[in-house]
Amino acid sequence: MELKVGVVGATGIAGQQFLTALDQHPWFKVEVLASSPRSAGKTYEDALKTQEGRINWWQNEPIPKRFKSMVLKQAKDIDTSALDLIFTAVESDAAKELEPIFAKDIPTISTASAYRMEDDVPLLIPGINSEQMSLIAHQQEKRGWKGFIVPIPNCTTYGLASSLAPIDREYGVKGVIMTSLQATSGAGRNGGVLSLDMIDNLVPYIPGEEAKVEKETQKILGSLGGGVSVTPADFGVSCTCTRVPVTDGHTETVFVATEKPVDIENLKKAYADFNTGLKELPSAPESLFTVHEDPFHPQPRIDRDKDGGMSTHIGRMRIDNVMGGVKFVMLSHNTKAGAAKGAILVAEELVIKGIIRSN
């Protein structure tokens, strides 16, 4: 199986993450790279160069050789008929304009927030709410598209919604209080937090983040209404989102009120039972959840890259007697599971289900 894909926004951080993850992918072959009009017509390597000759490549891995000499196209000029799938890694305003153009003809998997809360757009995490992919057919019919748009959740939402799914299935969630300690990489390179802001410091506010996490979590864990929309989960989610001096990996402290009393050992088994069904996907982790017995874990620097950065780590799980439920510490990799690699995993599941296929 080999599907031809394009990456839009290829020079940005998220675009670079896509190229790193797709370089040796067994199913997806990158045929087209696209970026802003400023970079169109340049080779990928030249587009990354500053006036001083420095290469703005921000990944730990080197630039994959096959992409260095590829000539960037302007996003609007992409010939979608030559592709099977497009990944977009652009800001929300650009996504709002470009993604419907692509989706008229071709499946479009997005890291942007532009369409996350549209009624006919599923917000997918494979293994967590895969049943919501049935919205895709409704989206195509409603909008008259041959393709579709499927965005991935906010990187902070990814870990929280994932960690709540086994609890909700087993015990019923009544309410959630979460405080995040988010990595600086989540702020991006342009317009992000300044290095001096983060040394010996914590920034207690991330504009717009809390509302996104609260609403997206309710949508992901909601129920399908006749296959045409998602009824949000009826439990409340309250978040405080902060930025800490950690490079990668979002840590969250989570307090969950439950409908039924929680048994910790049984809950550990519930997490283990979610570790099935994704083994055939190339980007899937060995374990969807990693539950730590050592109370000093998870730790971002030590645990974030295990299972390719695709496992959600749960630690310090214990009964909460104030809210009447369970509390724990969660870690997920914001630039892998919560970004490009998570989007690739979504595409892989849609291929297995026959929703994405070769033209």
Buried (B, 14 or more C-beta within 10 A) or exposed (E): EEBBBBBBBBBBBBBBBBBBBBBEBEBBEBBBBBBBEEBBEBBBBBBBBEEEEEEBBBBEEEBBEEBEEBEBBBBEEBEBEEBBBBBBBBBBEBBBEBBBBBBBBBBBBBBBBBBBBBEBBBBBBBBBBBEBBBBBBBBBEEBEBEBBBBBBBBBBBBBBBBBBBBBBEBBEBBBBBBBBBBBBBBBBEEEBBEEEBBEEEEBEEBEEBBEBBBBBBBBBBBEBEEEBBBEBBEBEBEBBBBBBBBEBBBBBBBBBBBEEEBBEEEBBEBBBEBBEBBEEBBBBBEBBBBBBEEEEBBBBEEBBBBBBBBBBBBBBBEEBEEBBBBBBBBBBBBBBBBBBBBBBBBBBBBBBEEBBEEE
